[in-house]
Structure formats: structure tokens, C-alpha cells
Amino acid sequence: MRSLPLVFVVFFLLLYVPPVRSGQNLYIRQAFSTCWRMKGACKIQCDKKELYHILCDSSRVCCLESKNLPILVG
């Protein structure tokens, strides 16, 4: 019975995956965080020279330079 809590602790430690915010994964994440035909970037807030175009997910927007915005027809 003494080994049962130890087994649970080891099991839960093996399931835990710490978030990675640096290193090579940062560059891979930036490559996949592009939007609108790889011309924009998903950010929380757009820079002064950029314009909001579409939503990337629930917390980030797709920021594009004005020259890369699609032409509106209609």
C-alpha cells in the first residue's frame, strides 16, 4: 500500500508536459502563426503600421500591412 501513492505521483509527473516558450520551438511556432496566405502575422494587438483583417483564434488577430490587404469587390 505504501507504493501506491508513489506510483500515482510518478504517473502524474510523467503526464505533465511543461510549456516551451524558448529555443527552437519558438521559431517553429512563429512559422505556423502566419495568416492570410503567409502575408500576415497572428498577434494580440496590431502595430501602428498594420491593420486588423481576420481572427486567428479567440485571442489573436491577423495583422497585415495595408499593401497586403485583399481588394474588396462589391
Sequence and secondary structure as in RCSB ss.txt:
>XXXX:A:sequence
MRSLPLVFVVFFLLLYVPPVRSGQNLYIRQAFSTCWRMKGACKIQCDKKELYHILCDSSRVCCLESKNLPILVG
>XXXX:A:secstr
  HHHHHHHHHHHHH      STHHHHHHHHHTEETTTTEEEESS  TTEEEEEESSSS EEEEEGGGS     
